Amino acid sequence: MIVVLAGGTGAAKFLCGLVQVVNREDIYVVGNTGDDAVFFGLHISPDLDTICYTLAGEVNSATGWGLANETWHAMDTVARYGGDTWFHLGDRDLGTHLYRTARLREGAQLSAVTEEIAEAWQIGVDLVPMSDYPVRTYLELLDGTEVPFQDYFVKLRHSVPVESVTFRGASQAQPTNGILEAFSAAERIILAPSNPIVSIGPILAIPAVRNALEKYRDKVRAISPIVAGAALKGPADRLLRELGHEASVVGVAGLLADVADTLVIDEQDAALAKSVSGLDVKPVVTNTVMSTPELAKKLASVVIDC
Ligand code: GDP
């Protein structure tokens, strides 16, 4: 079994490569739920949905999130009333949030509902939220205000400097049933090329997850989401700098050294391989920019074999 710790779009691209080299039934994905939020009373799990829609071949390829062939009539109606529309929910996508919310209100656990949703989209891999406990990412901005993740990421377009990040509820949270057993059974545990602070960070903030990864460090492989000193998408590079880390593969290695034996870095960062080794993390140099499904497949092969 191959376990993958996953954020949203970077992880989803990698998983599209992985399913070309590993049978879907042998893949177990642990998704970040620190970004989960409630809008219009609906429980949204953006990272879980991005992975589900991508593996179903139904993701909106222009954005990397949301569904293909989407329409926006519900949002237009909200706008008519003067309601908040900064968090975009398409008409097709809304069905997922309606269903999830109704099931949670009936008392179902998020993990059970996620399984139902994944099965309905026939993604073929196990997809589990990192925890059934609510863990929520908050960012303290330089001006002292604290905002939930989606306010930072979508409403403020992550264009504001951050002072610190906290994962509320993480220290009391338990991993979803089955995750620790999957770690134990896995041949490889892969940290997808997702934002190390706000996508992988919340998963590692659950004490039992971090302890288990430290124990199984020998089989943990991470892929750097930072290439040539920059994030390919989103604020990972800025967040690293703002929180006192180097915005480079060396900064990523420093963050993950306790839990990852190996960091897969891009050819453009080959000159930094020595500094990664200096942190007791084995560097593996390859092309990590997944601009096509073929390149994602090649990257997945390297990660499985290293
Ligand atoms: P989000 O929740 O949608 O922001 O998604 P993630 O946290 O999973 O992914 C964002 C991170 O993925 C960014 O830091 C990107 O640099 C990284 N990323 C996206 N595409 C690629 C890629 O092709 N290769 C690598 N190495 N990283 C990527």
Boltz pocket constraint, residues with backbone or C-beta under 6 A from the ligand:
constraints:
  - pocket:
      binder: B
      contacts: [[A, 6], [A, 7], [A, 8], [A, 9], [A, 10], [A, 11], [A, 12], [A, 13], [A, 47], [A, 193], [A, 194], [A, 195], [A, 196], [A, 199], [A, 223], [A, 224], [A, 225], [A, 226], [A, 227], [A, 230], [A, 231], [A, 232], [A, 233], [A, 234], [A, 236], [A, 237], [A, 288], [A, 289], [A, 290], [A, 291]]
      max_distance: 6.0
